[in-house]
Structures are given as C-alpha cells and as structure tokens.
Amino acid sequence: MELLLIRHAEPVRIEQGEVEGPADPGLTDRGTEQATRLGLWLAGDGVDAIITSPLRRARETAAPLATVLGITPEIDPGVSEYDATSGEYIPIEELRALKDERWQATVEGRWDDVGGMDPVAFQAAVVPAMDSIIDRFAGAKVAVVCHGGVINVYLARVLGIAQPLWFHPEYTSVHRVHAARSGGPRSLASLNELAHLVATRDDPTGECSP
C-alpha cells in the first residue's frame, strides 16, 4: 500500500492567552488556497481513503481533497500533533526565523518546554497509529493529513534516524511511504513533494496566483 503523509496548510497564529483552552487554529487565506491546490493536484492520484488529525488545521486542509473525491475523511487522534494541548500556536517557521528559544527547545527535543509530549512517548504513539492504518488499508492508497512533528517521528522510525525532528516539512508537502502486503520494512518513496505549489507558482511573499 501507499501512505501519503501530508502536512497541513498554513494556519492562523495564536498567542498565549488569546483563546481559552488549547489553541486549535484554522487556516489563513493563503493556507486555504494551498489546501485547494493540493486537493486538485491529488484528485487524479488514485487516493482511496483520507485520514486526518482531529485538529482544525488538518481537517480544513483535507476538506478540498475530500470534496473532489467524494470521500468522507476519517478522524484519527493517533496522528494529532505533539503540542495539541498547548495554549498557543506560533508557526515553527516564525520561531526558527527569530531564533526563538522555543525553536531551540523544539529541535533539541525539550518538547515539554513548549507544551508538548516527550518525543520518545510521542513516537511510541504515532508509529502504532500509522501501522494500524497500513494494516487496515492493505493494497490501498491512503492520504493522512497531519502535522510536521508526526511526519518527522514516523519517517525517523522508517529511516532509522534517532533525532525526532530531523527535517522541515513544508505546508501541504506530501511524503510517500510504501508498505508491502506481506508486512516487513517500510520504504520512503518521496520526501517534501511540493509540485502542486511550484507548478502553480506559489509566491513565497504570501500571494498565491493560479
């Protein structure tokens, strides 16, 4: 089977104290456009099922593809992000650009400092969730719309990489994993596919053109 791991589109920024309870942002206008272009691009890819994290940014990213294919997404808490209960959502891209201490804590695996789970415990939860999807959809092609942390720790296990966060998945990037019907090791077929944005001239300044 083929597993398409997809990072959500660009979400709204939420500072600590702006909302009660966990921050669960939806998409920005640009993020909505990214999700639309992703859906149109994958419409002819032969996707049989869509699974999404329960977080709003993932569900909104999956929606255009689900509409095009006429598929009702399945929500799976097992592919939610490591900081799903945090009271803020500051895009990791912003933290990295500013060299914010929260960025350093994240890359060093000190996820409890940013309201997240321990990386080892998080990976121990994500890997069985992905294995369950593979087992349930043997021979199918499944799109799993989730998060950068989820994609990092799962592919780290596939590739035998010890560092929990080892690369940067872009918004709506696609990462393909192949798994044989007979079980055995998984293989990474592609990483950080962005053709749906590049082919339609996504502007890094924030403006999207058709």
PALUM-841408 format. One record per residue (C-alpha): residue number from 1; residue in one letter; x, y, z. Coordinates in pm, 1 decimal, decimal comma. Layout:
+-----+-----+----------+----------+----------+
|   n | res |        x |        y |        z |
+-----+-----+----------+----------+----------+
| NUM |   A |        X |        Y |        Z |
...
+-----+-----+----------+----------+----------+
END
This chain:
+-----+-----+----------+----------+----------+
|   n | res |        x |        y |        z |
+-----+-----+----------+----------+----------+
|   1 |   M |      0,0 |      0,0 |      0,0 |
|   2 |   E |     99,3 |    362,4 |    -34,5 |
|   3 |   L |     76,6 |    607,0 |    252,3 |
|   4 |   L |     67,7 |    976,5 |    161,5 |
|   5 |   L |    168,3 |   1177,3 |    467,4 |
|   6 |   I |     59,4 |   1538,0 |    418,5 |
|   7 |   R |    142,9 |   1831,6 |    641,6 |
|   8 |   H |   -144,4 |   2075,7 |    695,6 |
|   9 |   A |   -158,6 |   2411,1 |    517,1 |
|  10 |   E |    -62,7 |   2746,8 |    669,9 |
|  11 |   P |   -260,4 |   2811,5 |    992,0 |
|  12 |   V |   -356,8 |   3124,6 |   1181,5 |
|  13 |   R |   -118,2 |   3239,9 |   1453,9 |
|  14 |   I |   -249,7 |   3224,1 |   1813,0 |
|  15 |   E |    -64,1 |   3386,0 |   2104,4 |
|  16 |   Q |    -81,9 |   3256,0 |   2460,0 |
|  17 |   G |   -393,6 |   3396,9 |   2629,6 |
|  18 |   E |   -585,7 |   3475,6 |   2310,0 |
|  19 |   V |   -809,7 |   3170,5 |   2349,1 |
|  20 |   E |   -934,4 |   2963,2 |   2639,1 |
|  21 |   G |   -803,0 |   2609,1 |   2643,7 |
|  22 |   P |   -584,3 |   2454,6 |   2373,1 |
|  23 |   A |   -506,0 |   2662,1 |   2064,7 |
|  24 |   D |   -664,3 |   2499,3 |   1759,7 |
|  25 |   P |   -620,6 |   2739,9 |   1468,4 |
|  26 |   G |   -787,2 |   2715,4 |   1133,0 |
|  27 |   L |   -618,9 |   2810,0 |    806,5 |
|  28 |   T |   -517,2 |   3151,3 |    680,7 |
|  29 |   D |   -643,4 |   3265,9 |    339,5 |
|  30 |   R |   -314,0 |   3150,4 |    193,0 |
|  31 |   G |   -348,9 |   2818,2 |    371,3 |
|  32 |   T |   -696,3 |   2769,3 |    225,2 |
|  33 |   E |   -553,9 |   2832,1 |   -122,1 |
|  34 |   Q |   -272,6 |   2583,7 |    -58,0 |
|  35 |   A |   -523,7 |   2320,3 |     51,9 |
|  36 |   T |   -737,7 |   2380,5 |   -257,4 |
|  37 |   R |   -440,6 |   2336,5 |   -488,0 |
|  38 |   L |   -333,0 |   2023,3 |   -301,8 |
|  39 |   G |   -680,0 |   1874,1 |   -345,8 |
|  40 |   L |   -690,3 |   1946,3 |   -718,0 |
|  41 |   W |   -339,2 |   1807,9 |   -765,6 |
|  42 |   L |   -411,4 |   1479,3 |   -585,8 |
|  43 |   A |   -757,3 |   1436,0 |   -738,2 |
|  44 |   G |   -621,2 |   1201,9 |  -1004,9 |
|  45 |   D |   -367,7 |   1026,6 |   -783,2 |
|  46 |   G |   -590,7 |    731,3 |   -701,4 |
|  47 |   V |   -642,5 |    807,9 |   -332,2 |
|  48 |   D |   -877,4 |    550,4 |   -178,1 |
|  49 |   A |   -919,3 |    694,3 |    172,2 |
|  50 |   I |   -845,1 |   1011,1 |    368,8 |
|  51 |   I |   -747,1 |   1015,1 |    733,8 |
|  52 |   T |   -697,9 |   1336,6 |    925,0 |
|  53 |   S |   -582,0 |   1457,8 |   1262,4 |
|  54 |   P |   -866,6 |   1594,7 |   1475,7 |
|  55 |   L |   -700,5 |   1937,9 |   1482,0 |
|  56 |   R |   -877,3 |   2203,6 |   1279,7 |
|  57 |   R |   -582,0 |   2295,9 |   1055,7 |
|  58 |   A |   -553,5 |   1934,5 |    938,6 |
|  59 |   R |   -928,7 |   1889,4 |    886,3 |
|  60 |   E |   -951,0 |   2209,6 |    681,8 |
|  61 |   T |   -652,8 |   2101,9 |    471,9 |
|  62 |   A |   -815,8 |   1766,1 |    396,7 |
|  63 |   A |  -1153,4 |   1917,2 |    305,0 |
|  64 |   P |  -1087,0 |   2017,2 |    -59,3 |
|  65 |   L |   -944,9 |   1674,6 |   -147,9 |
|  66 |   A |  -1236,0 |   1505,0 |     26,9 |
|  67 |   T |  -1482,7 |   1716,8 |   -170,2 |
|  68 |   V |  -1317,9 |   1645,8 |   -504,8 |
|  69 |   L |  -1305,4 |   1270,8 |   -439,2 |
|  70 |   G |  -1640,5 |   1243,0 |   -262,5 |
|  71 |   I |  -1473,3 |   1076,2 |     36,4 |
|  72 |   T |  -1563,5 |   1136,4 |    399,5 |
|  73 |   P |  -1237,5 |   1175,0 |    596,8 |
|  74 |   E |  -1179,4 |    953,2 |    898,2 |
|  75 |   I |  -1055,8 |   1140,5 |   1204,9 |
|  76 |   D |   -774,6 |    963,0 |   1390,5 |
|  77 |   P |   -645,3 |   1109,9 |   1720,2 |
|  78 |   G |   -335,0 |    893,8 |   1676,8 |
|  79 |   V |   -197,9 |   1137,3 |   1417,9 |
|  80 |   S |   -253,8 |   1454,0 |   1620,3 |
|  81 |   E |     44,7 |   1680,2 |   1693,5 |
|  82 |   Y |    275,6 |   1657,1 |   1995,9 |
|  83 |   D |    168,6 |   2002,5 |   2122,2 |
|  84 |   A |   -204,3 |   1963,4 |   2057,5 |
|  85 |   T |   -290,9 |   2074,4 |   2411,0 |
|  86 |   S |    -74,0 |   2388,8 |   2407,3 |
|  87 |   G |   -245,9 |   2722,2 |   2467,0 |
|  88 |   E |    -63,1 |   2890,1 |   2178,8 |
|  89 |   Y |     20,2 |   2819,9 |   1815,7 |
|  90 |   I |    317,2 |   3007,5 |   1675,3 |
|  91 |   P |    427,8 |   2868,9 |   1337,8 |
|  92 |   I |    758,5 |   2685,9 |   1367,2 |
|  93 |   E |    878,5 |   2882,7 |   1063,6 |
|  94 |   E |    844,6 |   3205,6 |   1262,5 |
|  95 |   L |   1021,6 |   3064,8 |   1568,3 |
|  96 |   R |   1307,8 |   2941,5 |   1351,6 |
|  97 |   A |   1346,4 |   3275,0 |   1170,8 |
|  98 |   L |   1355,9 |   3464,7 |   1501,0 |
|  99 |   K |   1589,8 |   3208,8 |   1664,3 |
| 100 |   D |   1332,5 |   3195,3 |   1942,4 |
| 101 |   E |   1413,8 |   2985,5 |   2248,9 |
| 102 |   R |   1101,1 |   2780,6 |   2176,1 |
| 103 |   W |   1255,3 |   2681,5 |   1843,1 |
| 104 |   Q |   1573,8 |   2568,9 |   2016,3 |
| 105 |   A |   1374,4 |   2369,7 |   2271,5 |
| 106 |   T |   1178,6 |   2204,4 |   1992,5 |
| 107 |   V |   1477,7 |   2092,7 |   1785,1 |
| 108 |   E |   1656,9 |   1972,3 |   2099,0 |
| 109 |   G |   1361,9 |   1752,3 |   2193,0 |
| 110 |   R |   1264,0 |   1954,2 |   2502,7 |
| 111 |   W |    900,8 |   1944,8 |   2394,6 |
| 112 |   D |    765,6 |   1973,5 |   2747,5 |
| 113 |   D |    911,0 |   2328,2 |   2748,8 |
| 114 |   V |    671,0 |   2421,6 |   2467,0 |
| 115 |   G |    361,8 |   2247,1 |   2598,9 |
| 116 |   G |    424,7 |   1921,1 |   2418,0 |
| 117 |   M |    474,2 |   1550,0 |   2479,0 |
| 118 |   D |    806,2 |   1377,4 |   2535,4 |
| 119 |   P |    947,7 |   1286,8 |   2189,0 |
| 120 |   V |   1003,2 |    921,0 |   2276,4 |
| 121 |   A |    649,7 |    883,1 |   2409,3 |
| 122 |   F |    511,6 |   1070,9 |   2110,6 |
| 123 |   Q |    688,4 |    848,9 |   1858,5 |
| 124 |   A |    575,8 |    542,6 |   2053,8 |
| 125 |   A |    216,3 |    656,5 |   1998,2 |
| 126 |   V |    248,4 |    769,4 |   1635,2 |
| 127 |   V |    417,3 |    458,4 |   1494,6 |
| 128 |   P |    142,4 |    213,6 |   1602,5 |
| 129 |   A |   -121,8 |    455,6 |   1471,3 |
| 130 |   M |     45,3 |    454,9 |   1127,9 |
| 131 |   D |     93,8 |     77,5 |   1139,3 |
| 132 |   S |   -275,9 |     37,3 |   1211,8 |
| 133 |   I |   -365,8 |    247,1 |    906,4 |
| 134 |   I |   -136,0 |     35,3 |    689,6 |
| 135 |   D |   -288,0 |   -286,9 |    822,3 |
| 136 |   R |   -646,7 |   -167,5 |    772,3 |
| 137 |   F |   -592,5 |    -39,9 |    418,7 |
| 138 |   A |   -373,4 |   -311,5 |    269,9 |
| 139 |   G |   -327,2 |   -258,0 |   -104,5 |
| 140 |   A |   -483,1 |     89,5 |    -97,6 |
| 141 |   K |   -353,7 |    444,7 |   -130,6 |
| 142 |   V |   -431,1 |    649,5 |    180,3 |
| 143 |   A |   -380,0 |   1022,1 |    239,2 |
| 144 |   V |   -305,4 |   1105,2 |    602,9 |
| 145 |   V |   -332,4 |   1478,6 |    669,1 |
| 146 |   C |   -140,1 |   1552,4 |    985,3 |
| 147 |   H |    149,8 |   1759,2 |   1121,6 |
| 148 |   G |    520,4 |   1823,9 |   1092,9 |
| 149 |   G |    604,2 |   1650,6 |   1418,7 |
| 150 |   V |    401,7 |   1343,2 |   1326,9 |
| 151 |   I |    572,4 |   1318,3 |    987,8 |
| 152 |   N |    918,8 |   1367,3 |   1140,8 |
| 153 |   V |    894,3 |   1099,9 |   1408,2 |
| 154 |   Y |    729,0 |    843,9 |   1182,6 |
| 155 |   L |    976,9 |    885,4 |    897,2 |
| 156 |   A |   1261,1 |    886,2 |   1151,7 |
| 157 |   R |   1146,7 |    536,4 |   1251,2 |
| 158 |   V |   1118,2 |    426,8 |    886,5 |
| 159 |   L |   1470,4 |    551,9 |    810,0 |
| 160 |   G |   1633,1 |    460,8 |   1141,8 |
| 161 |   I |   1708,0 |    821,6 |   1240,3 |
| 162 |   A |   1742,8 |    890,1 |   1612,6 |
| 163 |   Q |   1668,9 |   1264,9 |   1609,3 |
| 164 |   P |   1292,9 |   1325,6 |   1648,3 |
| 165 |   L |   1286,5 |   1642,8 |   1435,9 |
| 166 |   W |   1536,1 |   1594,7 |   1152,4 |
| 167 |   F |   1389,0 |   1788,3 |    858,4 |
| 168 |   H |   1136,6 |   2061,8 |    779,5 |
| 169 |   P |    813,1 |   1953,1 |    607,4 |
| 170 |   E |    665,9 |   2246,5 |    415,7 |
| 171 |   Y |    296,6 |   2337,7 |    429,1 |
| 172 |   T |     88,6 |   2083,2 |    231,4 |
| 173 |   S |    403,5 |   1886,0 |    148,9 |
| 174 |   V |    347,5 |   1521,0 |     50,5 |
| 175 |   H |    567,6 |   1235,1 |    172,9 |
| 176 |   R |    511,5 |    885,1 |     32,1 |
| 177 |   V |    573,1 |    560,9 |    220,4 |
| 178 |   H |    539,2 |    216,6 |     59,1 |
| 179 |   A |    441,9 |    -89,4 |    260,7 |
| 180 |   A |    414,4 |   -438,8 |    113,6 |
| 181 |   R |    103,9 |   -650,5 |    171,2 |
| 182 |   S |    325,2 |   -911,1 |    338,7 |
| 183 |   G |    441,6 |   -665,0 |    601,0 |
| 184 |   G |    810,5 |   -611,5 |    667,8 |
| 185 |   P |   1006,3 |   -285,1 |    646,2 |
| 186 |   R |    853,1 |     33,3 |    512,4 |
| 187 |   S |   1029,8 |    234,5 |    242,5 |
| 188 |   L |   1031,0 |    608,7 |    177,5 |
| 189 |   A |    938,0 |    680,3 |   -185,5 |
| 190 |   S |    943,7 |   1062,0 |   -175,2 |
| 191 |   L |   1002,8 |   1348,9 |     64,0 |
| 192 |   N |    860,2 |   1702,5 |     69,3 |
| 193 |   E |    673,2 |   1691,4 |   -263,4 |
| 194 |   L |    555,7 |   2043,8 |   -348,5 |
| 195 |   A |    470,8 |   2017,8 |   -717,3 |
| 196 |   H |    113,1 |   2132,7 |   -651,9 |
| 197 |   L |    250,5 |   2467,3 |   -530,2 |
| 198 |   V |    553,1 |   2501,5 |   -756,1 |
| 199 |   A |    361,7 |   2418,1 |  -1073,3 |
| 200 |   T |    110,0 |   2691,2 |   -995,4 |
| 201 |   R |    374,6 |   2945,7 |   -895,7 |
| 202 |   D |    325,5 |   2975,6 |   -521,4 |
| 203 |   D |    471,8 |   3312,4 |   -422,8 |
| 204 |   P |    687,5 |   3298,6 |   -104,4 |
| 205 |   T |    581,3 |   3655,5 |    -23,2 |
| 206 |   G |    235,4 |   3523,1 |     57,7 |
| 207 |   E |     41,8 |   3588,9 |   -261,9 |
| 208 |   C |    -87,3 |   3283,3 |   -449,5 |
| 209 |   S |   -153,9 |   3302,7 |   -822,6 |
| 210 |   P |   -335,0 |   3045,7 |  -1037,3 |
+-----+-----+----------+----------+----------+
END
